[in-house]
Amino acid sequence: MGLRGLLGQILLDAGIIGQETLDAALGRSARTEERLGEALVAMRAVSDDVLRSGAALHGDPAPSLLPNSAHSPLLEPARA
């Protein structure tokens, strides 16, 4: 499972999002080339704060979760 899947799994396991929301965000990410986290925030499924917390649980540095910031593999666009 890729890192993107891990972020989705963290959010699912925490009960923050449901499978339908994750699927929709992955689809949006594939269409728009947004990172998964950006898609979830744009869909208002999670806030930036929640996203930072989820990534922190996985050890990803919080600043990389914000748009226009350093590369974060957790937020890479989905590949079709």
Order of alpha helices (4+ residues) and beta strands (2+ residues): alpha-alpha-alpha-alpha
